[in-house]
Amino acid sequence: MLQVKEMEEKFMHDHIKFKGVSYPVRHLDLPEFGEVTVGTTDLEDRLFPNGEYVSREAENIDSIIFCYVSNKEIQLETSQLKTLVSNHAA
């Protein structure tokens, strides 16, 4: 299992690295959920492509991600992304 420090290092610079590929993530502070991390569906597809985690590391990463959005959506302005994620979680 990855230690907290190792996981924090993976999230430096608003990206997470998995199997040699860097995926963008966004950290948002949502009033109803607190601080959350949002990843892309590309990352989600790599973590469990056939409905099952590809590794324990994949499962650990997924446990940190609040929800997944498209590559286009991850680039939205913060307020727009917050609305999208809040609506998605509701």
C-alpha positions in Angstrom: 0.0 0.0 0.0 1.3 3.4 -0.9 2.2 5.6 2.1 0.7 9.1 2.4 3.9 10.8 1.5 4.2 8.7 -1.7 0.6 9.6 -2.6 1.2 13.3 -1.9 4.3 13.2 -4.2 2.2 11.6 -7.0 -0.2 14.6 -6.8 2.4 17.3 -7.0 1.9 19.9 -9.7 -1.8 19.0 -10.2 -0.9 15.8 -12.0 -0.8 12.1 -11.0 1.6 9.7 -12.6 0.4 6.1 -13.2 2.3 3.5 -15.2 4.6 6.2 -16.6 1.8 8.5 -17.8 0.9 11.8 -16.2 -2.8 12.7 -15.8 -4.1 16.1 -14.8 -6.0 16.4 -11.5 -7.7 19.4 -9.9 -8.1 20.1 -6.2 -11.4 21.8 -5.3 -12.9 23.0 -2.1 -16.6 22.2 -2.3 -18.8 23.6 0.5 -20.9 20.4 0.7 -17.9 17.9 0.5 -14.8 19.8 1.6 -11.5 19.5 -0.3 -11.7 16.9 -3.1 -9.6 15.8 -6.0 -11.0 15.4 -9.5 -9.4 13.2 -12.1 -10.0 12.6 -15.8 -11.8 9.7 -17.4 -8.6 8.8 -19.1 -7.1 8.0 -15.7 -10.2 6.2 -14.7 -10.0 4.0 -17.8 -6.3 3.1 -17.0 -7.1 2.3 -13.3 -9.9 -0.2 -14.1 -10.3 -0.7 -17.8 -12.5 -3.8 -17.5 -14.4 -2.9 -14.4 -11.6 -4.3 -12.2 -8.5 -2.5 -10.8 -5.3 -3.3 -12.6 -3.3 -3.2 -9.4 -3.4 -2.3 -5.7 -1.8 1.1 -6.7 -4.7 1.7 -9.0 -7.2 1.0 -6.2 -5.3 3.4 -3.9 -5.3 6.1 -6.4 -9.0 5.7 -7.1 -9.8 6.0 -3.4 -8.4 9.5 -3.5 -10.3 10.7 -6.5 -13.7 12.1 -5.7 -15.0 11.9 -9.3 -13.8 11.8 -12.9 -14.5 14.3 -15.7 -13.5 14.6 -19.3 -10.2 16.1 -20.5 -12.1 19.1 -21.7 -14.0 19.5 -18.4 -10.9 19.3 -16.2 -9.7 22.5 -17.9 -12.9 24.5 -17.0 -12.6 27.6 -14.8 -12.6 26.6 -11.2 -16.2 27.9 -10.5 -17.6 26.0 -13.5 -15.8 22.8 -12.5 -17.1 23.2 -9.0 -20.6 23.4 -10.3 -20.2 20.5 -12.6 -18.7 18.3 -9.8 -21.3 19.3 -7.3 -24.1 18.5 -9.7 -22.4 15.2 -10.7 -22.2 14.2 -7.0 -25.8 15.1 -6.2 
